[in-house]
Amino acid sequence: MFNKLKNINEQLLNIYQDNEPERVKQNLIKLVFQNPNCFFEIDINIAYSILRDLKIPETELKTVYLELIDSKNYRNN
């Protein structure tokens, strides 16, 4: 799921090339995504905000978030 979100972020960066506020948001998300364990370390409200900025439907937010913080997805560095 994390890689899927990174791909969505890249696509949105391309789409928002001429929309500075949205491009800035997507660039910040890209920086957060440099840490593959970011969803384990950030507040749930921030995580949901990121998912919304990535256009994840409201009805899927909880499911996606729970998958992202599943212990099997934690990566040892």
SVG drawing of the C-alpha trace seen along z (x, -y; Angstrom):
<svg xmlns="http://www.w3.org/2000/svg" viewBox="-17 -28 36 37">
<polyline fill="none" stroke="black" stroke-width="0.4" points="0.0,0.0 2.8,-2.4 4.3,-2.0 0.9,-2.6 0.6,-5.9 4.1,-6.9 2.9,-6.4 -0.2,-8.4 1.9,-11.2 4.2,-11.2 1.1,-11.3 -0.4,-14.2 2.9,-16.1 2.7,-15.9 -0.9,-16.9 -0.4,-19.9 2.6,-21.3 0.8,-24.6 -1.0,-24.6 1.5,-25.9 -0.5,-25.3 -1.3,-21.7 2.2,-21.1 3.7,-22.3 1.5,-19.9 2.5,-17.0 6.2,-17.9 5.8,-17.9 4.2,-14.4 7.0,-13.2 9.5,-14.3 7.5,-12.5 7.5,-9.4 11.2,-9.3 10.8,-7.4 9.1,-4.1 7.9,-3.9 6.3,-7.4 2.8,-6.2 4.1,-4.6 5.6,-7.8 3.0,-10.5 -0.3,-11.4 -3.4,-9.7 -4.9,-13.1 -1.9,-14.0 -2.0,-10.6 -5.6,-11.0 -4.8,-14.5 -2.1,-13.0 -4.5,-10.3 -7.1,-12.9 -4.5,-15.0 -3.7,-11.8 -7.4,-11.6 -8.1,-8.4 -12.0,-8.3 -13.3,-9.0 -14.9,-5.5 -11.5,-3.9 -9.4,-6.1 -9.7,-3.8 -9.0,-0.6 -6.0,-2.1 -4.6,-3.6 -5.0,-0.3 -3.1,1.5 -0.3,-1.1 0.2,-0.7 0.0,3.1 3.1,4.4 3.9,6.6 4.6,3.4 7.2,2.0 10.6,1.9 13.7,2.4 16.4,0.0"/>
</svg>
